[in-house]
Amino acid sequence: MLERSFKDLLKGADVSLGGLAVIYDKNPMEASGYAAVMAEICKETVYLVEYYDSDVNPPVRWVDKVMEIRTPEGAWVPIRAAFRYVTQRPWQRIPIQSRTLVLNSVRSSRHADEIAF
């Protein structure tokens, strides 16, 4: 999935926006696996970020529709593309439209009941 879908997504990403990330709120082992595969495929650092609905000081923020993640050192890093593994009400934390490209977008998860099969 990552080799095809994420690489295709990256073709439309603005490289000047920054790095890559996996944001998650469950199953850290699986999320870290996604991050490792992304790093290998893309040949660059991929940030792995826990992002819970209950975070009082979240490690993710949105500035001018660009996702930024806080590193363990406290620096904010802009992200050009991210894999969303956030399941608990992601629409409360992730905008539907952003300059950061998001695989598993909120729009698809929030409106899944509207999709006809």
C-alpha positions in Angstrom: 0.0 0.0 0.0 2.7 2.5 0.9 4.9 1.7 -2.0 2.1 2.5 -4.5 -0.3 4.8 -2.7 2.0 6.9 -0.7 4.6 7.3 -3.5 1.8 8.4 -5.8 0.6 10.9 -3.2 4.1 12.3 -2.9 4.2 13.2 -6.6 1.8 16.0 -5.8 3.5 17.2 -2.6 5.3 20.5 -2.4 8.8 19.5 -1.4 9.4 23.0 0.1 6.8 22.3 2.8 9.1 19.9 4.7 9.3 16.3 5.8 7.2 13.2 6.2 5.3 11.8 9.2 3.1 9.0 10.5 0.6 10.3 13.0 -1.2 7.7 15.2 -3.4 7.1 18.2 -3.3 3.4 18.4 -1.1 0.4 17.9 2.4 2.0 18.1 4.1 -1.2 16.8 2.1 -1.1 13.5 2.5 2.7 13.2 6.3 2.4 13.6 6.3 -0.3 10.9 4.5 2.1 8.5 7.1 4.8 9.4 10.0 2.4 8.8 8.7 1.3 5.4 8.0 4.9 4.4 11.6 5.9 5.4 13.0 3.0 3.4 10.8 3.7 0.3 11.4 7.5 0.4 15.0 7.4 1.5 14.5 10.1 4.2 13.6 10.6 7.8 9.9 9.9 8.7 8.7 11.3 12.0 6.5 9.0 14.1 4.1 11.0 16.2 1.6 9.9 18.9 -1.4 12.2 18.5 -4.3 11.5 20.9 -7.7 13.1 21.0 -7.1 13.9 24.7 -3.7 15.6 24.2 -3.7 18.9 26.2 -0.4 19.9 24.5 -0.6 18.1 21.2 2.6 17.4 19.2 0.8 18.4 16.0 -0.4 21.8 15.0 -1.6 23.4 11.7 0.0 26.7 10.5 -1.3 28.2 7.3 -2.8 24.7 6.5 0.5 23.0 6.9 1.0 20.3 9.5 3.8 20.8 11.9 5.0 18.2 14.3 7.0 18.9 17.5 10.2 16.9 17.8 11.3 15.5 21.2 13.7 18.4 21.4 10.8 20.8 21.1 11.4 22.1 17.6 8.4 22.4 15.2 9.0 20.8 11.8 6.7 21.3 8.8 5.4 18.2 7.1 4.6 18.0 3.3 2.9 14.5 3.5 1.7 12.3 6.3 0.1 8.9 6.8 -2.8 9.2 9.1 -3.3 6.3 11.6 -5.5 8.4 13.8 -8.8 6.8 14.6 -10.4 8.6 17.5 -12.4 11.5 15.9 -9.7 12.6 13.5 -11.9 15.3 12.1 -11.5 17.2 15.4 -7.7 17.4 14.9 -7.0 17.1 11.2 -8.5 19.6 8.7 -10.4 18.3 5.7 -8.3 20.6 3.4 -4.6 21.2 4.0 -1.5 21.9 2.1 0.1 18.9 3.7 -1.0 15.8 1.8 -2.5 13.2 4.1 -2.9 9.5 3.1 -6.1 8.1 4.8 -7.6 11.6 4.7 -10.2 12.7 7.3 -12.7 13.3 4.5 -12.7 9.6 3.5 -13.0 8.4 7.1 -15.6 10.9 8.2 -17.8 10.4 5.2 -17.3 6.7 4.7 -21.0 6.2 5.2 -21.7 8.3 2.0 -19.6 6.1 -0.2 -21.7 3.8 -2.4 -20.3 0.3 -3.1 
